[in-house]
């Protein structure tokens, strides 16, 4: 399997994993591991987010992004390093670049409703008064994607010969983020920097990312042989990819694949694109030291020890959200 070059990302059925049938469950685990060894992305059906909910959130965020910039900027809160609320156009750039991406986005984070002391690490969510339905639908989607992510991490744990619940406590009240993105229309393509793109090539910071279908094409994944292949989440599917934290934990056994969102053809630059990824993070204290089972003479340890919180802060500085 390791030598196969995928022309498209593999599609898997989460119901195989949750079925209670040991054979179906094991097959899912092996297929997921093969895909994450190879291209780092899969498409998943029978997850916990119905298409109607996804569509409702998309229509809600379109209302928010249609508001005047001055109104949206009320929800850009200084001092939060972009971790909650609105983040304005061009504020974020890929690691290693200075040109801002052609996007604006909104961050919804973890709601801690019990006495877990981790609550003090998280700023309160910020909700736009102009779109009163935003809070309810965003939190509903957040919870369903989080539930799906827990199942995916259980399958990953089994693939790594860890206890199935290895990640459960680590992601309970984790620092996960729901990010509705608006790649705004460009009426005059000559008005933006020549190297500006919707999202420059990057790896995600977190353990895994769950992405519901975007409103337009543009997402591409870099294959091992250097070829970019297009990714489209079909209806009823989520695209789920490995992030840098999981790659680090597994000493690159599981691949955090570089991906990007390319600009449309010049004549379509005046059209918007919307996308809603869910970045699944652990609690800040999670140790990302490479698992002993992933380090041997052929695979020496690649990175220094670090916690998830330290790694996140480092990356937020690299992408321009934290000074």
FIDRENMI-619347 format. One record per residue: residue number from 1; x, y, z of N, C-alpha, C in turn; residue in one letter. Coordinates in steps of 0.2 Angstrom, whole numbers. Example, Ala and Ser with C-alpha at 12.3 -4.5 7.8 and 13.67 -1.06 7.14 Angstrom:
<sites>
1 66 -28 39 62 -22 39 66 -16 39 a;
2 64 -11 35 68 -5 36 64 0 39 s;
</sites>
This chain:
<sites>
1 4 -6 0 0 0 0 4 6 0 x;
2 10 6 3 14 12 4 17 15 -2 x;
3 17 11 -8 20 13 -14 14 15 -19 x;
4 8 15 -17 3 17 -21 2 25 -21 x;
5 2 28 -27 0 35 -27 -7 36 -29 x;
6 -11 39 -24 -18 40 -25 -19 46 -30 x;
7 -24 45 -34 -26 50 -39 -32 54 -36 x;
8 -35 51 -31 -40 54 -27 -40 51 -20 x;
9 -42 55 -15 -42 53 -8 -47 47 -7 x;
10 -45 42 -3 -49 36 -2 -55 38 2 x;
11 -61 35 1 -67 36 4 -68 30 9 x;
12 -70 31 15 -71 26 20 -78 28 23 x;
13 -81 22 27 -87 23 30 -87 22 37 x;
14 -88 27 41 -87 27 48 -92 22 51 x;
15 -97 20 48 -102 15 51 -98 8 51 x;
16 -93 7 47 -89 1 48 -86 1 55 x;
17 -83 7 57 -79 7 63 -84 6 69 x;
18 -90 9 69 -95 10 74 -100 4 74 x;
19 -99 -1 70 -104 -6 68 -105 -11 74 x;
20 -99 -12 78 -99 -17 82 -97 -24 79 x;
21 -96 -24 73 -93 -30 69 -85 -29 69 x;
22 -82 -34 73 -75 -33 73 -71 -33 67 x;
23 -74 -37 62 -70 -38 55 -71 -31 52 x;
24 -77 -28 51 -78 -22 48 -74 -16 52 x;
25 -74 -16 58 -70 -12 62 -63 -12 60 x;
26 -60 -18 60 -53 -19 59 -51 -17 52 x;
27 -55 -18 47 -54 -16 40 -54 -9 40 x;
28 -58 -5 43 -58 2 43 -52 5 46 x;
29 -50 2 52 -43 4 55 -37 4 50 x;
30 -37 -2 47 -31 -3 42 -32 1 36 x;
31 -38 2 33 -38 7 27 -37 14 29 x;
32 -39 16 35 -37 23 38 -30 24 38 x;
33 -27 19 42 -20 19 43 -16 19 36 x;
34 -18 15 31 -14 15 25 -15 22 22 x;
35 -21 25 22 -22 32 19 -18 37 22 x;
36 -18 37 29 -14 42 33 -6 41 32 x;
37 -4 35 31 3 33 30 5 37 23 x;
38 0 37 19 2 38 12 0 45 10 x;
39 -6 47 10 -8 54 8 -10 59 13 x;
40 -12 56 19 -14 60 25 -21 62 25 x;
41 -25 60 20 -32 63 19 -37 57 18 x;
42 -43 57 20 -48 52 18 -55 56 18 x;
43 -59 53 14 -66 56 14 -70 51 18 x;
44 -75 54 23 -78 49 28 -86 50 27 x;
45 -90 45 26 -97 46 26 -100 42 33 x;
46 -106 43 34 -109 41 40 -106 44 46 x;
47 -105 50 46 -102 54 52 -108 57 55 x;
48 -107 61 60 -113 64 64 -115 71 62 x;
49 -113 73 56 -116 80 54 -120 79 48 x;
50 -127 80 49 -131 79 43 -130 85 38 x;
51 -131 84 32 -130 89 27 -135 95 28 x;
52 -141 94 31 -145 100 32 -142 105 37 x;
53 -139 102 42 -135 106 47 -130 110 44 x;
54 -126 106 40 -120 110 36 -123 115 32 x;
55 -128 114 28 -131 119 24 -134 125 28 x;
56 -137 124 34 -139 129 38 -134 134 41 x;
57 -128 131 43 -122 134 45 -119 139 39 x;
58 -119 136 33 -117 139 27 -121 146 26 x;
59 -128 145 26 -132 150 25 -131 156 30 x;
60 -130 154 36 -129 158 42 -123 162 41 x;
61 -117 159 39 -111 163 39 -111 167 33 x;
62 -115 165 28 -115 170 22 -118 176 24 x;
63 -123 176 28 -126 182 31 -121 186 35 x;
64 -117 183 39 -112 187 42 -107 190 38 x;
65 -105 187 33 -99 190 29 -102 195 24 x;
66 -109 195 23 -112 200 19 -112 207 23 x;
67 -111 207 29 -111 213 33 -106 218 31 x;
68 -107 224 32 -101 229 30 -95 227 35 x;
69 -89 229 32 -83 227 35 -83 231 42 x;
70 -85 237 43 -85 240 49 -89 236 54 x;
71 -95 233 52 -99 229 57 -95 223 59 x;
72 -92 219 54 -88 213 56 -82 215 60 x;
73 -79 220 60 -73 222 63 -75 223 71 x;
74 -81 224 72 -83 225 80 -81 218 83 x;
75 -81 213 79 -80 206 83 -73 204 82 x;
76 -68 208 80 -61 207 80 -58 209 86 x;
77 -57 205 91 -55 207 98 -48 207 99 x;
78 -45 213 100 -38 213 101 -35 209 107 x;
79 -29 206 106 -26 202 112 -28 195 112 x;
80 -33 193 108 -35 186 108 -31 182 103 x;
81 -26 185 99 -22 181 94 -26 177 89 x;
82 -32 181 88 -37 178 83 -40 171 85 x;
83 -40 170 92 -43 163 94 -50 163 95 x;
84 -53 169 95 -61 169 95 -63 175 91 x;
85 -69 174 88 -72 180 84 -69 181 77 x;
86 -70 187 75 -68 188 68 -61 190 67 x;
87 -58 187 61 -51 189 59 -51 192 52 x;
88 -49 198 51 -50 202 45 -46 199 39 x;
89 -48 202 34 -45 201 27 -37 201 27 x;
90 -34 196 25 -27 196 24 -23 196 31 x;
91 -26 194 36 -22 195 43 -18 188 44 x;
92 -20 183 41 -16 177 42 -12 175 35 x;
93 -6 172 36 -2 170 31 1 163 32 x;
94 3 159 27 5 153 28 12 153 32 x;
95 14 148 35 21 148 38 26 149 33 x;
96 31 153 34 36 154 29 35 160 24 x;
97 29 163 24 27 168 19 25 174 23 x;
98 25 180 19 23 186 22 17 189 19 x;
99 15 187 13 9 189 10 3 186 13 x;
100 -2 190 15 -8 187 18 -12 184 13 x;
101 -16 178 16 -20 175 12 -27 179 10 x;
102 -30 177 4 -36 181 2 -42 178 5 x;
103 -43 179 12 -48 177 16 -49 181 22 x;
104 -55 180 25 -57 182 31 -61 176 35 x;
105 -60 176 41 -63 170 45 -66 172 52 x;
106 -69 167 55 -72 168 61 -70 162 65 x;
107 -69 162 72 -67 157 76 -72 156 82 x;
108 -74 150 82 -78 147 87 -74 142 91 x;
109 -74 143 98 -70 138 102 -74 134 107 x;
110 -70 130 111 -73 126 116 -77 130 121 x;
111 -83 127 122 -87 129 128 -87 124 134 x;
112 -84 127 139 -83 122 145 -88 124 150 x;
113 -93 119 151 -99 121 155 -99 118 162 x;
114 -93 114 164 -93 112 170 -87 115 174 x;
115 -84 112 179 -79 115 183 -72 113 181 x;
116 -71 111 175 -65 109 172 -60 115 172 x;
117 -54 115 176 -50 121 177 -47 123 170 x;
118 -48 119 165 -45 121 158 -49 127 155 x;
119 -55 129 158 -59 134 156 -55 141 156 x;
120 -51 142 161 -47 148 162 -42 149 156 x;
121 -41 144 152 -36 145 147 -40 147 140 x;
122 -46 147 140 -50 148 134 -54 155 135 x;
123 -53 160 130 -57 165 130 -64 163 129 x;
124 -69 168 131 -76 166 129 -77 167 122 x;
125 -82 163 119 -84 164 112 -87 171 111 x;
126 -86 173 105 -89 180 103 -94 179 98 x;
127 -100 182 99 -106 180 95 -109 187 91 x;
128 -110 187 85 -112 193 82 -119 194 83 x;
129 -121 200 86 -128 202 88 -132 202 82 x;
130 -129 204 76 -133 205 70 -136 198 67 x;
131 -133 193 69 -135 186 66 -136 182 73 x;
132 -142 182 76 -143 179 82 -143 171 82 x;
133 -145 169 76 -145 161 75 -138 158 75 x;
134 -133 162 74 -126 160 73 -124 155 79 x;
135 -125 158 85 -122 154 91 -125 147 91 x;
136 -132 146 90 -135 139 91 -132 135 86 x;
137 -132 137 80 -130 132 74 -123 131 74 x;
138 -119 136 76 -112 134 76 -110 129 82 x;
139 -113 130 88 -111 126 93 -114 119 92 x;
140 -120 118 88 -122 112 86 -118 108 82 x;
141 -115 112 77 -110 109 72 -104 107 75 x;
142 -102 111 80 -95 110 83 -96 104 87 x;
143 -101 103 91 -102 96 95 -102 90 90 x;
144 -106 91 85 -106 85 80 -99 83 77 x;
145 -96 88 75 -89 87 72 -84 84 78 x;
146 -85 87 84 -81 84 89 -82 77 90 x;
147 -89 75 90 -90 68 91 -88 64 86 x;
148 -88 66 80 -85 62 74 -77 62 75 x;
149 -74 67 77 -67 67 78 -65 62 83 x;
150 -69 62 89 -67 57 94 -67 50 91 x;
151 -72 48 87 -72 41 84 -66 40 79 x;
152 -64 45 75 -58 45 71 -52 44 75 x;
153 -51 47 80 -45 47 84 -45 40 88 x;
154 -51 37 89 -51 30 92 -48 25 87 x;
155 -50 26 80 -48 22 75 -40 23 74 x;
156 -38 29 74 -31 30 74 -27 27 79 x;
157 -29 27 85 -26 24 91 -25 17 90 x;
158 -30 13 88 -30 6 87 -25 5 81 x;
159 -25 9 76 -20 8 71 -13 8 74 x;
160 -12 13 78 -5 14 82 -4 9 87 x;
161 -8 4 88 -7 -1 93 -8 2 100 x;
162 -12 7 101 -13 11 107 -20 8 110 x;
163 -21 9 116 -28 8 119 -33 12 115 x;
164 -39 10 113 -44 13 109 -45 20 112 x;
165 -45 21 118 -47 27 121 -41 32 123 x;
166 -36 30 120 -29 34 121 -30 42 120 x;
167 -34 44 115 -35 51 114 -41 54 118 x;
168 -45 50 121 -52 53 123 -50 58 128 x;
169 -47 57 134 -46 62 139 -41 68 136 x;
170 -37 66 131 -33 72 129 -37 77 125 x;
171 -42 75 122 -46 79 118 -53 82 121 x;
172 -54 79 127 -60 81 131 -58 89 133 x;
173 -63 93 131 -62 100 132 -56 103 129 x;
174 -54 99 123 -48 102 120 -49 108 116 x;
175 -43 111 114 -43 118 111 -46 118 104 x;
176 -51 115 102 -53 114 95 -56 120 93 x;
177 -56 121 86 -58 127 83 -63 126 77 x;
178 -69 129 77 -73 129 71 -71 135 67 x;
179 -70 135 61 -67 141 57 -71 142 51 x;
180 -77 145 51 -80 147 45 -76 152 41 x;
181 -74 151 35 -70 155 31 -73 158 25 x;
182 -72 164 23 -75 167 17 -69 169 13 x;
183 -68 166 7 -63 168 2 -66 173 -2 x;
184 -65 180 -1 -69 185 -3 -68 186 -11 x;
185 -73 189 -14 -72 190 -21 -67 196 -23 x;
186 -63 195 -28 -58 200 -30 -61 203 -36 x;
187 -63 209 -36 -66 212 -42 -61 214 -47 x;
188 -55 216 -44 -49 218 -49 -43 214 -47 x;
189 -42 209 -50 -36 204 -49 -29 208 -48 x;
190 -29 213 -52 -22 217 -52 -21 221 -46 x;
191 -27 221 -41 -26 225 -35 -23 222 -29 x;
192 -22 215 -30 -19 211 -25 -12 209 -27 x;
193 -8 208 -22 -1 206 -23 -1 200 -28 x;
194 4 200 -32 5 195 -37 5 188 -34 x;
195 8 187 -28 9 180 -25 3 179 -20 x;
196 -2 183 -20 -8 182 -15 -12 176 -18 x;
197 -14 172 -13 -18 166 -15 -23 165 -10 x;
198 -29 162 -11 -34 161 -6 -31 158 0 x;
199 -27 152 0 -24 149 6 -17 146 3 x;
200 -11 149 5 -5 147 2 -4 140 5 x;
201 1 136 2 2 129 4 4 129 12 x;
202 1 124 15 2 124 23 0 117 25 x;
203 3 115 31 0 109 35 -4 112 41 x;
204 -9 109 43 -13 111 48 -9 110 55 x;
205 -11 114 60 -7 113 66 -9 107 71 x;
206 -15 105 70 -19 102 75 -18 94 75 x;
207 -22 90 78 -21 83 78 -25 80 71 x;
208 -31 82 70 -34 81 64 -39 87 62 x;
209 -40 87 56 -45 92 53 -51 89 50 x;
210 -57 91 52 -63 88 48 -66 94 44 x;
211 -67 93 38 -69 98 33 -76 96 30 x;
212 -81 100 31 -87 99 27 -86 102 20 x;
213 -90 100 15 -90 102 8 -89 109 8 x;
214 -85 112 4 -84 119 2 -89 121 -3 x;
215 -90 127 -4 -95 130 -9 -92 130 -16 x;
216 -86 129 -17 -83 129 -23 -76 125 -23 x;
217 -74 123 -29 -68 120 -30 -62 124 -28 x;
218 -56 121 -27 -50 125 -26 -45 122 -21 x;
219 -48 117 -17 -43 113 -12 -39 108 -16 x;
220 -32 109 -15 -28 104 -18 -23 101 -13 x;
221 -21 95 -14 -16 91 -9 -10 89 -13 x;
222 -4 90 -10 2 89 -13 4 81 -12 x;
223 4 77 -17 5 70 -17 13 69 -16 x;
224 15 63 -14 22 62 -12 27 63 -18 x;
225 24 62 -24 28 63 -30 28 71 -33 x;
226 25 75 -29 26 82 -30 20 85 -35 x;
227 15 80 -36 9 82 -40 4 85 -35 x;
228 0 90 -37 -5 93 -34 -12 89 -36 x;
229 -16 86 -32 -22 83 -34 -28 87 -30 x;
230 -33 88 -34 -39 91 -32 -43 87 -27 x;
231 -46 90 -22 -50 87 -16 -57 90 -17 x;
232 -62 86 -17 -69 88 -16 -72 84 -12 x;
233 -75 87 -7 -80 83 -2 -86 82 -5 x;
234 -88 76 -7 -95 75 -10 -100 76 -4 x;
235 -106 77 -7 -112 77 -2 -112 71 3 x;
236 -113 73 9 -113 68 15 -107 65 17 x;
237 -101 68 14 -94 66 16 -91 72 20 x;
238 -87 70 25 -82 75 28 -75 73 25 x;
239 -71 78 24 -64 76 22 -60 77 29 x;
240 -56 72 31 -53 72 37 -45 70 36 x;
241 -41 75 38 -34 75 37 -30 75 43 x;
242 -24 72 43 -19 72 48 -16 79 49 x;
243 -15 82 55 -12 88 57 -5 87 59 x;
244 -1 93 60 6 93 62 7 89 69 x;
245 2 91 73 3 88 80 3 80 80 x;
246 -2 77 76 -2 70 75 4 67 71 x;
247 6 71 66 12 69 63 18 69 68 x;
248 19 74 72 24 74 77 24 69 82 x;
249 18 67 84 17 62 89 19 55 86 x;
250 18 54 80 19 48 77 26 48 73 x;
251 30 53 74 36 53 71 36 53 63 x;
252 31 56 61 29 56 53 27 49 50 x;
253 25 44 55 22 38 52 15 40 49 x;
254 11 45 52 5 47 49 7 54 46 x;
255 5 55 40 7 61 36 3 67 37 x;
256 6 73 39 2 79 38 4 82 32 x;
257 -1 81 27 0 83 20 -1 90 19 x;
258 4 93 15 4 100 13 -2 101 8 x;
259 -6 106 9 -12 107 5 -13 115 4 x;
260 -17 117 -1 -18 124 -2 -25 125 -5 x;
261 -27 131 -5 -33 133 -9 -31 138 -15 x;
262 -31 136 -21 -29 140 -26 -34 145 -28 x;
263 -32 150 -32 -36 155 -34 -40 152 -40 x;
264 -46 154 -41 -50 152 -47 -47 155 -54 x;
265 -49 153 -59 -47 157 -65 -49 164 -65 x;
266 -45 168 -68 -45 176 -67 -52 178 -68 x;
267 -56 175 -73 -63 178 -74 -68 176 -69 x;
268 -65 171 -64 -70 169 -59 -67 172 -52 x;
269 -62 177 -52 -59 179 -46 -65 183 -42 x;
270 -70 186 -46 -75 190 -43 -81 186 -39 x;
271 -79 179 -39 -84 175 -35 -82 173 -29 x;
272 -86 172 -24 -84 170 -17 -83 163 -16 x;
273 -79 160 -11 -79 153 -9 -80 153 -2 x;
274 -84 148 1 -85 147 8 -82 140 10 x;
275 -79 140 16 -77 133 18 -77 133 26 x;
276 -78 127 29 -79 127 36 -75 121 39 x;
277 -69 122 40 -65 117 44 -66 117 51 x;
278 -65 111 54 -65 110 61 -58 107 63 x;
279 -54 111 67 -48 110 69 -48 106 76 x;
280 -47 100 76 -47 96 82 -40 96 86 x;
281 -41 100 91 -35 101 96 -35 97 102 x;
282 -30 95 105 -30 92 112 -30 97 117 x;
283 -30 95 123 -29 100 129 -22 102 128 x;
284 -20 108 131 -13 111 130 -8 107 133 x;
285 -10 103 138 -4 100 142 -2 93 138 x;
286 -6 91 133 -4 85 130 3 85 127 x;
287 7 79 129 14 79 127 14 76 120 x;
288 17 80 115 18 78 108 25 74 107 x;
289 28 72 112 34 68 111 32 62 107 x;
290 37 60 103 36 54 98 34 48 102 x;
291 29 44 100 28 38 103 34 33 102 x;
292 35 30 107 41 25 107 40 20 101 x;
293 34 18 100 33 13 95 34 16 88 x;
294 35 22 87 36 25 80 43 27 79 x;
295 47 26 84 55 28 84 59 21 84 x;
296 63 20 78 68 15 78 74 17 74 x;
297 78 12 73 84 14 69 83 16 62 x;
298 78 14 59 76 16 52 72 23 53 x;
299 69 24 58 65 30 59 67 34 65 x;
300 73 37 65 75 41 71 71 47 73 x;
301 71 49 79 66 54 82 68 60 78 x;
302 62 63 75 63 69 71 63 76 74 x;
303 59 76 80 58 83 83 59 83 91 x;
304 61 88 93 61 89 100 55 88 104 x;
305 55 87 110 49 86 114 45 93 115 x;
306 39 93 115 35 99 116 28 97 118 x;
307 24 102 121 17 101 122 13 104 117 x;
308 7 102 117 2 104 112 1 112 112 x;
309 1 114 119 0 122 120 7 125 117 x;
310 12 123 119 19 126 116 19 126 109 x;
311 17 121 106 17 120 98 12 125 95 x;
312 6 125 98 1 130 95 4 137 96 x;
313 7 139 101 9 146 102 15 148 97 x;
314 19 143 96 25 144 91 22 145 84 x;
315 17 141 82 14 141 76 10 148 75 x;
316 6 150 80 2 156 79 7 162 78 x;
317 13 162 81 18 167 79 20 167 72 x;
318 21 160 70 24 159 63 19 161 57 x;
319 12 161 59 7 162 54 4 170 55 x;
320 7 173 59 6 180 60 0 182 64 x;
321 -3 177 68 -9 179 72 -7 181 79 x;
322 -1 179 81 2 181 88 8 185 87 x;
323 9 190 90 15 194 90 20 191 95 x;
</sites>
